[in-house]
Amino acid sequence: MKTEGMHTGEFLVSEGNNSISREQVPVAANLDMEPGTVVGKVSATGVYAPLAPAAADGTETAAGVLYAGKVTDASGGNGVIIARLAEVVDSLLVWPDGITAEEQSDAVKELAELDVITRNA
């Protein structure tokens, strides 16, 4: 039996016209992320990385959702995130291992402040 991974943008319910919801951003080094990964932004460098609620570098705050899967090497790279004006399926978002219900709820509120609204599947 084969299991199919998540497709690019599969987590989207809707987004703004003309790709206004999307933003090309720098992505941190040495990552392997799936579409739908909730990301934060490192304050000091401006690069995006998976949400890390216990961090104190900016990645503890949700800053968007990765649109397409991304693998980076030691030099990092660029990726596309859903940064604003979109609805996403809550059950298709990729959260960090060990995230608590409270941390996830906080991140959902942070996404809502960006007008990225979660919807039940």
SULLINZI-V366078 format. One record per residue. OMEGA is omega in whole degrees, -180 to 180 (NA if undefined). NEAR is the number of other ideal C-beta (glycine too) atoms within 10 Angstrom. Layout:
BEGIN
omega=[OMEGA;OMEGA]
near=[NEAR;NEAR]
END
This chain:
BEGIN
omega=[179;175;-179;177;180;179;176;176;-177;-178;-176;169;178;175;-178;180;175;176;179;-179;-172;178;173;-174;173;-178;-178;-178;171;180;173;-174;178;171;180;178;176;-175;173;-177;178;-175;-174;-173;-178;177;-179;-179;179;176;180;-173;-179;-177;176;-177;-177;-179;176;-180;179;-178;179;-179;-179;-176;-179;177;-177;173;178;176;-176;180;-179;-180;177;177;179;177;167;-172;-174;168;179;170;-178;178;-176;-177;179;176;-180;-177;177;176;175;179;179;177;179;179;178;177;177;-180;177;177;178;176;179;177;177;-174;169;-170;178;178;175;-179;NA]
near=[2;3;4;5;8;16;12;13;17;12;26;18;14;11;19;13;7;7;11;12;25;19;16;11;18;15;22;20;12;11;20;10;21;18;23;25;26;25;27;23;21;17;12;7;13;10;21;29;24;21;27;18;19;10;15;8;14;18;23;17;18;26;23;27;27;26;25;15;17;21;11;19;9;6;7;17;14;12;25;20;24;27;23;16;16;24;16;24;15;14;11;17;24;18;16;18;5;8;17;9;7;9;18;19;11;16;23;17;11;18;25;12;9;17;13;25;15;20;11;6;8]
END
